[in-house]
Amino acid sequence: MTITSALALYATMIVLALIPGPGVIVVIARSLDSGFRQGLATALGVLSGDFFFIGLAVFGLSALAELMGNFFVVIRYIGAAYLIYLGFNLIITKGSIEHTQAPKPASHSANFLVGLMTSMSNPKVILFYFSFFPAFFDLETLSLIDITALFLIATLSVGMVMTGYAYIAAKTKSSIATSPKTQYLKIASGALLIGGGVFIVLRS
């Protein structure tokens, strides 16, 4: 893998990560609802989903991925239903964000799982790693250093962008936490989660 191809891949992954999609929506929603740490856990889940697909692509398991096509379909619908459920619960929960217990998932592990499921069920992610990803280099000639570089590129692109979204959303929450209009923020967060679930279902 050349420096040019590595930089091209890095730039492409940053642009794709910046484009609002299920992963971005979920990270923002969880950050607005439960703060930066929970949003960061969700972002790490999203990044782990990317790691999973990088591993499949790098180690020549694309054929296995095709056989697991139905499995990914099941994950997509389960993940979508869960996001819609979370969003609905957030909207109907009364009280301010500061004084009302946040709906599940409230733990780091649960938010991580939400991010992971969202990433693994995102058609854009699957298409990129199995179709466009190999166009940047020859997967059969990658060295251990190249493989390490790929995971580092994903961390510095997808991970950095998702962390940025989580931080901005959490700062937005904290800046209006004492406002009497926090109920609108809860509704917006719930709508984002529901929208993310619907987005996953409609994308093919």
N, C-alpha and C positions, 0 to 999 in steps of 0.2 A: 504494500500500500504506500503510495507516494504522499508527500506533504500536500500536494495540490488536491489529490482526491480526498484526503482527510479534511482539509479546510472546506472543500465543497460540500462534503457530507455534513460537517459541523454547521455550516451556514444554512443548509437545507433543513436540518433537524430543528434549528432555532426557529426558522420561519414557520414550519409546520406546527411546532409546539405553541407558538404565539397565536395561531389561528384558533378562535373559540370553537371548542368541540366538547364532547362529553367529559373528557379529563379536566379541562379548564373549568367547566361549569361546576363539576363536583368539588374541585379544590376550593373554588371561590365560595360555594354554598356552605361547605363545612367550616371554612375560616370565618365567614360571617356569623355562623351559628355558634361555634364552639371555640373560636380563637385561633391564633397562629399555630400553636403546637398541634392541635387536631388537624388543621389544614395541612401542616407539614407532613403529618403521618399519612394523610390522604395522598399528598404529592409523592411520597416515597413509595406508596402502593402503585401509583401510576407509573413511576420510573421502573419498578420491579417488573411490571408487565412488559415494558420495553426490553428489559434484560432477558426476559423469557423468550421473546421472539428473536432477539439477537442470537441467543444460544441456539435456537432451532435453525436459524439461517446459517450460522457459522459452522455448526457441526453436521450439516447436511441432513437435517431432519425435516426438510420441507415436505417430503413424501408422507412422513408420519403426521405432519400437521394437516395434510389433505385428508388423511384417514380419520382425523379427529374433527373433521368439519362439523359433524352433528353435535359434538361436544361443545364446540365454540358457540353454536346456535343456542344450545341450552343455557350456557353461561350468559349469553347476551340477554335472553328474556328474563332470566332470574335476576340479573343485575339491574335491568330496566325496571322490573316490578319492585325491587327493593328501593331504588331511588325514588320512584313515584310514591311508595309507601312512606318513606322518610319525609318527603316534601309535604305530603298531605298531613301527616302528624304535626309537622312544624307549623303549618298554617292554622290548624284548629286549636293548637295549644295556646291558651290565654295567658296574659301577663307579659311583662317585659322580658327581654333576653337576659337581663341581669338577675331577675328574681324568679325565673321559671327554669325548672330543670330541663335541660336540652333533651330532645328525643334521642333514642338510640340511632346510630352508634355514638356513644360518648367516650369510649375508650380509644387509646391509640391503636390497639390491634384491630379493633372493629373498623375504624376509619381507614387503616392501612388496607384491610380486606376490600372495602368499598372501592378504593382507588385501584387496587389490583384487578378486581372484577371489571371495573369500568374500562381499564386499559386493554384487558384481554378480550373484551367484547366489542371493541371499537374497530369497525371495518377499515377505517383509515390507517390505523396502526398495522393491522394484518396485511393490508395491501402494500404498504410501504416496505415492510421488511421482507416480504416474499416476492415482490415484483420489482420495485425501484431500488431497494437496498443493494442487490447484487450488481447493479449497473455502475456503482462507484469503484468496484474492484473485483478481482477474481477470488471468489470465496475458497477455491481449492488450493490457492497458493499462500494463504494467510499464515504468518508465523505467530508464535505465542505473543510477541511484542505487538503485532498488528491487532490481535484479538483483544489484548489488554487496552490498546488505544481505542478500539471501538466502544468498549464499555465506558471508558473515560470520556469519550466524545458524547455519548448518551447522557452521562451524568452532568457534564458541563453545559449541555444544551437543554434537554428535556427537564432534568433536575433543577437547573438554574431558573428556567422560565416558570415552572410550576411553583417553586419556592417564592419567586417574585410575586406571582398571582396571590399566593397564600398570605404573604406579608402585607400587600396592598389592601386586600380584603379585610384582614384582621385590623389594620390601622383605621379603615373606614368604620368598622364596627366600634372600636374603642373611642373614636372621635364623636360618636353620636349615642354612646351607650346610656348617657343620662338624659337623653331627649325623650319627651313624652311620645314621640313618633317612632319609638323602637319597634312597635308592633308592625309598622310598615316594613321594617327591615326583616323581621321574621317572615312576613308574607313574601317578600322578595326572595329570601333565601329558599323558602319552600317552593316557590315557583321555579327557581333555578334548578332545584333537584328534580322536580316533576318534568321540566323541560329537558333535562339531561336524559331522563328515562325515556321520554317520548322520542328524543333524537336518536337514541340507540336502536329503538324498535324500528323507526322509519328508514334508517340508513341500511343499505344492502351492500 
